[in-house]
Amino acid sequence: MGDEVIPAGAEVVFLDSGVVPLVTDINLIDAPQTYRIAAASAGHGDPSAIEVTTQARKLALLPYAPVRESARRGIDGVQVSFIRRGRIEADGWTSLEAPLGEESESYEIEILRDGVALRVLRSNAQFAFYSSAEELEDFSSHQSHIRVRIFQMSSIVGRGLAYEELLQIM
């Protein structure tokens, strides 16, 4: 916003520690909930209060898609590497790595052909190994590029947001 001046009498919403999640129980996600909304100076029974029925979605709980994917061929296969991103307390600049933000570190890496997953690799680190035997079984030859779709996993909501890319194998 910078040097913008808000005119006197403008309506604003001040977000502070009073803002709470719509649901605190995972079982309430996608379940309709009714809320009464009123000005801070009025109670929820005030005639000016409005009633809204809505439902919380799991989108806010999904782990972000990894970034900076790469693929390197070794003697026995291809190592697919990436960097995780965090959605919880991940805005700091003092750490070399984004905080995990999940109960445990886990990823699923799909090897794709024509948009279809030929194989799913699972890893507990920011890399996965795609063996030469698997590559030959999937494609009948070594590839110069592979298309991957990578998900960070959540123990609460499953697969996070996907990153999909055609990677050149270095």
Buried (B, 14 or more C-beta within 10 A) or exposed (E): EEEEEEEEEEEEEEEEEEEEEEBEEEEBBEEEEEEEEBEEEEEEEEEEBEEEEEEBEEEEBBBBBBEEBBBEBEEEBBBBBBEBBBBEEBEEEEEEEBBBBBEEBBBBBBBBEEEEBBBEBEBEEBBBBBEBEBBEEBEEEEBEEBBBBBBBBBEEBEBBBBBBBEBEBE
